[in-house]
Amino acid sequence: VTYQMKVPCTALVSVMMLGRSLSGMQWIAIFVLTGGVILVQGIGGEAVTSPTEGNYIVGLTALTIAVFCSGFAGVYFEKLLKGSDTSLWVRNVQMYSWGMLSAFVGVVMHDWENVVENGFLYGYTPLVWLVVLLGSGGGLYTSVVVKYTDNIMKGFAAAAAIVLSTIASIAFMGLVVGWMFVMGASLVIAAIFMYGLPKTNTEKLPTRKGGTQNV
């Protein structure tokens, strides 16, 4: 639940770093979207009791930091894409090069013996390659979304994707949902429409005589 606050956090960081202006209705839509995603992702969840006791304060603090880091990273990436003349593809190469380096370090630390024995691409079936292709395409598509819209719209698209994937699971995998999904999906759809409403100009108000009255 706490991690879903990344959408309002992203909006707040966008206002602070990029000077973006959001109307009151758009802020309401953002929080409605957050509530909808929480309800949708809560379907089918069962309480799991851990054999070890955790520290609630430490866990909540770590989640809060993760939320702010996620929002800051997304907005900073948007600023890099829109604040320079460097092409989208060059930026992607720069960003993913660090990801490839960190992933390779992880392979060396945990699976190097298996790589030496069986080869780096051992176990890469056509289905695995398809997953890799979809993941790569999703990353590029996300960059395009951020470049030509913004991170807030990306959050709305991600929420809609969660609803659509759940509907697909209902159709093809027999997933059973209840009132939480119906209410959550309704909130997500309502939030999308609310966020897309045009901003109202409140600088002038109509008078009864058909003229305008300054506020």
Protein Blocks (a to p, Z undefined) as FASTA:
>chain_A
ZZmmmmmmmmmmmmmmnopacdfklmmmmmmmmmmmmmmmmgoiacdddfbdcdfklmmm
mmmmmmmmmmmmmmmmmmmmmmpcbdfklmmmmmmmmmmmmmmmmmmmmmmmmmmmnojk
goiafklmmmmmmmmmmmmmmmmmmmmmcfklmmmmmmmmmmmmmmmmmmmnopacdfkl
mmmmmmmmmmmmmmmpccddfkbccdfkopacdZZ
